[in-house]
Structure formats: structure tokens, C-alpha cells
Amino acid sequence: MKTFTPSYLKEFTEKVFVEFGIPEYHARIASGILALSDIRGIDSHGVARLYSYAGLLSEGRINPNPKIEIIREKKSVCTVDGDNGLGLVVGHYANLIAIEKAKTFGSGWVSVFNTNHFGIAGYYVLEALKHDMIGWAMTNSTKLVAPLWGAERMLGTNPIAIAFPGLEEPPIVIDLATSAAAFGKIEIAMRADSNIPEGWIINKDGVTTTYPKDMIDGGALLPLGSTREAGGHKGYALASMVDILTAVLSGANWGPFAPPFALRQEIPERSVGKGIGHFFGAMEIDGFMEVDEFKKRIDDWISVMRNTKSVEGKQVVIPGDPEREEEIIRSKNGIPLSDKVVEDLRAISAMTGVPFEAD
Amino acid sequence: MKTFTPSYLKEFTEKVFVEFGIPEYHARIASGILALSDIRGIDSHGVARLYSYAGLLSEGRINPNPKIEIIREKKSVCTVDGDNGLGLVVGHYANLIAIEKAKTFGSGWVSVFNTNHFGIAGYYVLEALKHDMIGWAMTNSTKLVAPLWGAERMLGTNPIAIAFPGLEEPPIVIDLATSAAAFGKIEIAMRADSNIPEGWIINKDGVTTTYPKDMIDGGALLPLGSTREAGGHKGYALASMVDILTAVLSGANWGPFAPPFALRQEIPERSVGKGIGHFFGAMEIDGFMEVDEFKKRIDDWISVMRNTKSVEGKQVVIPGDPEREEEIIRSKNGIPLSDKVVEDLRAISAMTGVPFEAD
């Protein structure tokens, strides 16, 4: 483990993006989103992903200078063509379109196609908060999850994010994948050679298993709820909802046809659209209620939930708490990166000529 | 078990509502929603609930003739005061407001307070389909669910519904409670004196239990995902999202303060608004994509998902399939009602003078 300041990593990332022909103002946005992820403790979506972005950029599989445009609209709703740009950039601008629409029409809803991995969904909903709006963000992604009773990967981990501002309290930030567990947890167990809990994955025959290696051997993640008995059909339905709003509605590749987010991964046999898809929403709080009254009600809600009688030794957590606590720690102590990630960043440095660790 | 034709039950329900002073055109809507629930096989939300509605109406706790109105709006968004009407009626009209707004602004979003139990969320999203719109419906409800790591009931089973139309295929209809299991399943196990699976409920100390009686003795339902390991924090976050959009944003009672939907249930110690809350959305498909193109893409999606390689002896189901299959059966064979429900309907008949079973 090595530790870096957030600003050092952000600057490195920005320069790398610029080396790949991304305009500086786009590189600034994209590196900011990856840095936010690292600061908030979501290691899987931060600078650890730069190697994948760099790989796709170097192979010309992401357009470094996209022309992002609305191709169809009706007042509060529209479809945006991301022109195969970095998802971080396309997502940022499409989300701004939702926010602008909300200023004019009370709400704005944007379905996006021809785009790529957009980082943490939480970033976009935090942006909406700056405008006293309730923000929504979803994206589809490479297949990893089996529908309930399925025995193969058909859907991505398809996250849903939404945030609500408090007045004195920090905002409630919901950002969840619709799978039971993250793929990263399976990888960690595999490296540690340890078993995983029931309910996370199935093997290639669709049977639940506690051996992480079964995931690699043709297995799949289970949707949130895991089994029929515990509500796995609900997680599957939520993942489907995200897939349809982001990809079917926009004209992107849906379900098992979402392109992979890395080199050397299998390209889907069929193309049913362009790129992957996102979906953004923004609603003006003021259109429903006085903004400060809403924020006071959120403060009250947070305080009541936090004070729930709890299981011994535990406390009820408000969505967004863990990330905010991590943010305080990492802003002070820096971002710890695994040897593997540091090695990747060195490789990117060698590839691009952008210095890393003053080497 | 006795079996009744859907139209017989619908007529009886309608006349009962009229007896309680509900205008005929409102009674028609309300009885139609309960009948739809019975036809689609969702017994818990159909005529079995008439006893609760009748009880609350007879005690004057529901306003039979509400003046439903928009109290604040900004183009595509608004807040509606349900004037303490039947949730079935308030929900119907608030949903129509969302649909009307979508005709004008591309989308419509309505948060509702001062309302009551609205039946199946699926009804509202099916209405939006008639206008080639994607409909959303949510409601909060009486506390039954513990937040993750909580040891008491703080949230309702807070359902989320959304539907997408196919061209040749029937629509995808998603309608799910954000708890791991329905309260009705606990009641069934209690009556059968059988154990329930791990992950459905906790006892009064917040410990997971397989004894259904623990639910009654101060226990609570677990959110979708059940445990931290299997994603219980996600189900809790989804239930929170619904609670905030429906009740915090509208001015209704949120979280543990949602009033009960039955006589003889404990009234919450605090009031933080009026009634319970709903949230409806409608989006014009045409604002994103040619309607027929979208429907064809949905057909393709359905066919691909249905043909997922599956677990032996099972097939992947499309959300909405089970209810539609039940609809075909029950439209032909009638609605089976338990002795308990028939007894309740007889009691309502005695109370109102509306004949039941020609007695």
C-alpha cells in the first residue's frame, strides 16, 4: 500500500487524459469524478480504473473529443448521443442537461446512448444538490448478473443513485448496485483463497455456490435479494428497470449486449445499439415545497432514523454516511493505493510520458 | 374457499363505497382498482381490504368526498393535497395529473400528501401505458420494516412500480415492495404454525429469527437484501427513497409516523404531516424515441431475457408474467376468496345493507 494526496492523483489523471487527446476542460471533469470516488472510499471506481480508460483510449475505442448532442426532445425529456466519449464526460454534460431542463420545466430527464463507463453514480446526484434539486442517476454496464432462475450473465450491476439535501444535516446519498454483492468482493475472496457467503453468486449451472472461482468458470452474480424466497426477483426487476431506462429507451446496447469496459474482454455477439446507456433525472424541490421546509424535514427524518433502537453494538446508518466519513479521513491522510494499482499507474506513465512518483 | 365472478365483487364493492357517501364516479374507480388486484392474483390488495376501507369510512377517518387539488407546482412537477380521500381515488386523479403534465411537458411528477392506502401500485403504471407513457408509482405505508441494524419498525413496505410497453409482447410490469418478504407471508406461516426462512424478519432485539410469532412480539420485517452481507442496506436505502419522495417531499407523515391502515391499530405518537404519501411519474416515450421503435426494442429485450439459459426445471420470468397468467385464469374461473374474507364481506353487507350472496 502506498498513499497519495488526492490532488496528486487528480493531476496525474488529468494529464493522462490530455495526453490521449482529451480537451483540458473535459480532462478536468473526468479526473475530478475519479478523484471524488477515491476520496469517498469507492476504490473500485477511482484511479484504479484509469488503466481501463487508458487502454480503451489508446486503442481508439473511446472518442477523446466527442460532440455530445440532444438528438430528440420534448420539453422536460430528451435523448442524448454521447458520440462514444468518455462516460465521465458524457455523463457530466448529460446530467447538466437534466439540471438545465429542470430549471425551465421543473424537472429534466435524459436518456443517453453511445457512451461508456461513467464512474460513480453518486457524483451526478451530488451535482444536482448544488442546484437544490433531487438528482437521479443510473447506468447499465457489462453483463455480470443472472436474472432470477437464469444460469448465465444477462445484466450489468446497473446502479441507481438519488440524493436528498438536508439543512443542518449532510445530504442523504443513495448509490447502490442492483446486484447482491459487488464483483470486487468476489475478486478479493479469490485472491485470499477464501469462501464467500451464500447468495452472492451462482455457478455455470445456476446453482448457488460459496466458491468464488465458480464465478470465473461461467458463473454469475445474483441480483439483490439473491433467491426467490428472499426477493431475488425484485433485484432482477430493478436491474431490468435500469437497463431499460438507460439503454432500451436511449438506443444503447442493453442487457447482455452492453460492451465490456476493458480490453481483452469478450465483445458481445450482437449489437443492438451504440455503446452503453445512462439515465439522469433532476427535479426542482421548489416545485413541490419550499426548499428550506423540505431540508428541515430531511433533517428531522435523518435524526429519527439515526435514533432507531438498534441491534446491540450497531447503529442505524444514513445512506451516504460511510462515504462521507471516509472523505474526512482520506482528505487528511491521503488515498491508499494497492501495489497493483500503483503498478498500473506506472505503466500508464510509461505509456503516456506523464511523470508518476517523480520518476 | 368460495369463488365469485370479478364483476359480482366489483359491483358489490362499488355499492358499498356509494353507501359510505362516496360519489358514484369515484366508487367506480376505487372498486375497479380493487377488482384489478383480485383478477391479477394479488389477494392481499383486493376486496380482502374492503373491510379496512369500510371500517375507516364508517369511523369518519377517510373523507368520502375529497376535493383533490394541486397546492404547488412548477410545470412538470407538483404537490397534490388528497384531502384525506380514499387513496384509490386520490391516487387515480394524482396519476392523471402526472399523465396530463407529461402530455404538455414531456414528463409529469406528482408528490401527494393527505391521502390513504392506494391499492396496487401496478394499477397506476398500467394507466400510463394507455397513453404510450412510462409510468412510475410509489407509496409509503404503515411501519413494518426495520432499517438495516435497527431493532424496530421504522418504514413501510414502500413499493416501487414502473411499466414498459411491448409491441407484440405484453408489457413489462414491475411492482415490488422494498421489504425482503410480504407481511402476508408471515401471517400465513403463523396460521400454519410453520417456520419461515432466515432473512424475512427480526425479533424485538433485532436478531434474525425463523419464528413468525416474533414478528408480532415487537419484531419487524427486514428490507430487501435482508443482511448487510447480502445487501440489506440497499433495500433499506430503496425504502428510504420511496418514503422521502412520497411523504417528506409532499408534506405527508413519513417513516414511523405514517398512520395505520386499519381500525384498532396504534396511532403513531407524532404527526409530521397529513395522511400518507404517494409519488407518481409519467414520461412520454415519444420524447425519447419513436414509440414503435421503443416497443420493438422491448419485444426484443423480453425475448432475449425469456430465453436466458436457465436453472434446471425453471425458466426466467418477465416482470408482470405471473400476474398476467393469473388474470387469464381468474377472468375465466372467477376469484377465490377465503372463508375469512367472505365473512368480512358478509359483515360489510350487514353494516351497509348492500346485499351479498343474495342474502
Interface residues (C-beta under 8 A of the other chain):
Chain A: R72 E73 K74 K75 S76 V77 C78 T79 T104 F105 G106 S107 W109 S111 I134 A146 P147 L148 W149 G150 A151 E152 M154 I160 I162 F164 I172 I174 L176 A177 T178 S179 A180 A181 P197 G199 W200 I202 D205 G206 V207 L224 G225 S226 E229 A230 G231 H233 K234 G235 Y236 A237 L238 S240 M241 D243 I244 L245 V248 L249 S250 G251 W254 G255 P256 V272 M283 E284 I285 D286 G287 F288 M289 F294 R297 I298 D300 W301 V304 M305 T308 K309 S310 V311 E312 K314 Q315 V316 V317 P319
Chain B: R72 E73 K74 K75 S76 V77 C78 T79 T104 F105 G106 S107 W109 S111 I134 A146 P147 L148 W149 G150 A151 E152 M154 I160 I162 F164 I172 I174 L176 A177 T178 S179 A180 A181 P197 G199 W200 I202 D205 G206 V207 L224 G225 S226 E229 A230 G231 H233 K234 G235 Y236 A237 L238 S240 M241 D243 I244 L245 V248 L249 S250 G251 W254 G255 P256 V272 M283 E284 I285 D286 G287 F288 M289 F294 R297 I298 D300 W301 V304 M305 T308 K309 S310 V311 E312 K314 Q315 V316 V317 P319
